[in-house]
């Protein structure tokens, strides 16, 4: 069942009864996204929170010069969304694009609020997951400010090998905040 991965994920963070698990899954709709297809584009309002069950997504911005700046990747068992756009109903500054044929379980904000009323423990679950994501962002910011580009690259390929193998050098360099040429030099030295 497609929801099994989601249930395994939530059970790592909170304990739900069998009935609550079934009810929880009822709020999520499966959506297939083809390689290179966008699930969200800059300027659109993000109306979903998604849990990746297959594939990989790139979450990025495009600056005024046309440069792509990758914030993060979301692979199987990861969440994706634009939290600012989702919560504040404002146009997104992000693009979310599938790097390969992918599947995601989607929940709307309306359904998420209903879920909180239906299963009070769900609010605790999302709070815990939100806190974990803040910790991950904080660690990434610290790495970006304290590690060399070579150290950041090494950390990335060591800790996220399943994602690193799916990326082009341009996507990797965009994530690391370095030029494609500099990444090539780092890879030659490794």
N, C-alpha and C positions, 0 to 999 in steps of 0.2 A: 504494500500500500504506500502511496506517495507521501502520506502524512506520517509514516513511521519515523522518518528522519527528523521531522519537526518534533514529534513526541520524544524522541531520544534527546534532542537538544533541550527541550523545556524541562525534562526530568533531571537534567544536570543542575538546574537552577532552582527548581521548586517541585513540590510534591502535589500531584493532582490525583484525584480518584479516577477510576476508569470512566465513570459518567462525565466527570469534568474534562477528561482528555478528549472524549468523543465530542463534547459540546465545543471545546476549544477549537478543534480541527474544522468544525462546521463553518467557522467564520472565515476560513482561508480558501481562496479560489486558485486553482492551478492555471498558470499562464505559460505558454511556450513562446520563446523568443529566439528568432533565427540569428545566426552569426552576423555581426555588424549592425543588427537592428537596434534601435534605441527604445528603451522602455520609458525614458524621460529625456527631454531636451531642454537646454537653457531657454528660459522664457515661459515654459509651461509651469503650472502649479502641480506639485507632487501630491497626488491623491491616494498614495498607497505606502505601505511598508511591506517589504518583501523578504522572504526567506528562500535562499537559493537551494534547490534540491538537485540540480544538475547543471554543469557548465561553469562559466566564469564571466563576470562583468567587470568593466572598468568604469570608475566614477571619476570624472575629470571636468575641468573648466577650460575655457578658451579665453585667453586674455585679449586686450585691445590690439596687440600685434599679430594675433592669430596663432599664438603658441598654445599648445595643449599642456596642461598641468594636471597630472594625475594625483588625486587625493588618496585613493585606495582602490583595492580590487576586492571583489566579493565572489568567492568560489563556493562550492558545495558546503552546506552547513554554516553559511554566513548570512548576515542580514544586509539589506541595502535600502537606501532611501535618501532623500534630502530632508533632514530633520527640520531645518528652518522653514522651508517651503511647506512641508507637511503640517507643521504645528501652527504656522502663522498665515497660511493660505496666500502666500505671496509667490510671485514668479521665481522659479528656480534659477540659480546661477550655475547649476550642475548639469552635466550630461551623464546618463547611465546607458552604456552600450554593451551588448553581448559580444564577447570575444570568440565565442563558439556557440553552436546550437545549445540553448540552455532552457531550463525550466525553473520557475519561481512560484512560490505560494504567496498570494497577495491578500492583504487585509486593508480595508479602507479605514479612514479615521472614524467614520460613523460606526462601523462594525467593531472597531477597537473599543470605542466608548461603551457600546452595548455589551461587549465581552467583559469589560470591567464590572458592569452591573450584574451580569449573569454569573461570573466566576470571580469573586473578590480576590482570590489568590493570584489571578492573572495580572492585576496591577502590581503586586509584589514581584512577580516574575519579570515584567517589563522594566521595573525600577532596577532590579539587580542587573539585568542585561545592559541597561543604559549606563549604569555605573561602570561596568566592565568595559564598555566601549569608550568611556571617558578616560579610563586608565590607559587603554591601548593608544588613544590619541596623544595623551600626555607623554607616554614613553616614546612615541614616534617623534614628537616635537623635540624631546631631549636628545634623541639620537641624531636628529637633523642638525642640532646646534653643537653637539659635542663630538661626533664621530667624523672622520674623514670620509670622502666619497667612496674610497676603496673599502673602508670598514662598513659603511652603510650597504654597499653592494654585497659584501660577504654576509652580513647579517640577513639580508633579504633572501639570498639564494639558499642559505642554510636553514632559515626558519620557515620559508614558504616555497619549498622546491616544487610543489604541485602547481603553484601559480607561476613561478618563474619560467617553467618550461613552456608555458602557453603564450608567452609574451614575445613581441618583437623587441629589438634593442631600443627602438624609439620609445616604446611604451615603458620599458624598464627605466630608461634615462629620465623620462618625464616624471616618473614616480620618485626617483632618487634626487631630482632637482639638479641634474647635470646635463651637459650636452651629449648628444649621441657619439660624437668624436671622442670625448673624454671617457665614456663608457668603453669604447673600443680599446683605448689604451689600457684601462684597468683590466679588461678581460685578457689582453695579451700578456700582462704581467702575472696573471693568476695561474 
